[in-house]
């Protein structure tokens, strides 16, 4: 089973890396999946990923606080808007646009209701 988790982790890491350079491909969800998979297959890779200066902070924000940084929320929102605009420009059928708008709205609702940093006790 370890090899399966390792394979999932490596593929997720590759997809996350692709998302860092390709528009409309998410990065952080793939990195979260990679961290999860590596935690079950390779402590060395898990530690490398979570302590990486560039890749580690969003993973740790999510794991510790369920948080998504405001900058990431803005980028995700712009990407979602661009994806929908492309669909409109490609004359995607109205019923497909309606489904896409509904799903993307739910994604944005989830995204913007997450905290942006450590939760402070009240």
C-alpha positions in Angstrom: 0.0 0.0 0.0 3.0 2.3 0.6 3.9 2.3 -3.1 0.3 3.3 -4.0 0.5 6.3 -1.6 4.0 7.2 -2.8 2.7 7.1 -6.4 -0.3 9.3 -5.6 2.0 11.7 -3.8 4.5 12.0 -6.6 1.7 12.5 -9.2 0.0 15.1 -7.0 3.3 16.9 -6.6 3.8 16.9 -10.4 0.3 18.3 -10.9 0.9 20.9 -8.2 4.1 21.9 -9.9 2.3 22.2 -13.2 -0.3 24.3 -11.5 2.4 26.7 -10.4 3.2 27.6 -14.0 -0.1 26.8 -15.9 -3.1 29.1 -15.6 -6.3 27.5 -14.5 -4.6 24.5 -12.9 -4.8 24.6 -9.1 -1.6 24.2 -7.1 -2.5 24.0 -3.4 -5.1 21.2 -3.5 -2.5 19.0 -5.3 0.1 19.9 -2.7 -2.3 19.1 0.1 -3.0 15.7 -1.5 0.8 15.1 -2.0 1.4 15.9 1.7 -1.3 13.6 2.8 0.0 10.8 0.5 3.6 11.3 1.6 2.5 11.2 5.3 1.4 7.6 4.6 4.4 6.6 2.4 7.6 8.6 3.0 8.3 10.6 6.1 11.4 12.0 4.3 9.3 13.4 1.3 6.5 14.6 3.7 9.1 16.5 5.8 10.7 17.9 2.6 7.4 19.1 1.3 6.0 20.6 4.5 9.3 22.4 5.3 10.0 23.7 1.8 10.2 27.5 1.9 7.8 28.0 -1.0 5.5 25.0 -1.0 5.3 24.3 2.8 3.6 27.5 4.1 0.2 27.0 2.4 0.2 23.3 3.4 1.0 24.1 7.0 -1.6 27.0 7.0 -4.3 24.4 6.0 -3.1 21.6 8.3 -2.8 23.8 11.4 -5.6 26.3 11.0 -7.8 25.3 8.0 -6.6 28.7 6.6 -6.1 30.0 3.1 -4.1 33.2 2.7 -5.9 36.3 1.2 -3.5 36.5 -1.7 -4.3 32.9 -2.6 -8.0 33.6 -2.4 -7.6 36.6 -4.8 -5.6 34.5 -7.3 -8.1 31.6 -7.1 -11.0 34.0 -7.6 -9.4 35.6 -10.6 -8.6 32.1 -12.1 -12.2 31.0 -11.5 -13.6 34.1 -13.2 -11.2 33.6 -16.1 -12.3 30.0 -16.5 -15.9 31.0 -16.6 -15.2 33.9 -19.0 -13.5 31.5 -21.3 -16.5 29.2 -21.3 -18.7 32.2 -22.1 -16.4 33.2 -25.0 -16.4 29.7 -26.3 -20.2 29.7 -26.5 -20.7 26.8 -24.1 -24.4 25.9 -24.0 -26.4 27.8 -21.4 -27.3 24.8 -19.3 -23.6 23.9 -19.0 -22.8 27.5 -18.0 -25.5 27.4 -15.4 -24.0 24.2 -13.9 -20.5 25.7 -14.1 -21.6 28.9 -12.4 -23.3 27.0 -9.6 -20.3 24.8 -8.9 -17.8 27.6 -9.2 -20.0 29.7 -6.8 -19.9 27.0 -4.3 -16.1 26.7 -4.6 -15.8 30.5 -4.1 -18.2 30.3 -1.1 -16.0 27.6 0.5 -12.8 29.5 -0.3 -13.9 32.9 1.1 -15.4 31.4 4.3 -12.0 29.8 5.3 -9.9 31.8 7.8 -6.8 33.6 6.5 -4.5 32.7 9.4 -4.4 31.3 12.9 -7.7 31.4 14.7 -7.7 33.7 17.7 -9.5 32.5 20.8 -12.5 34.5 21.8 
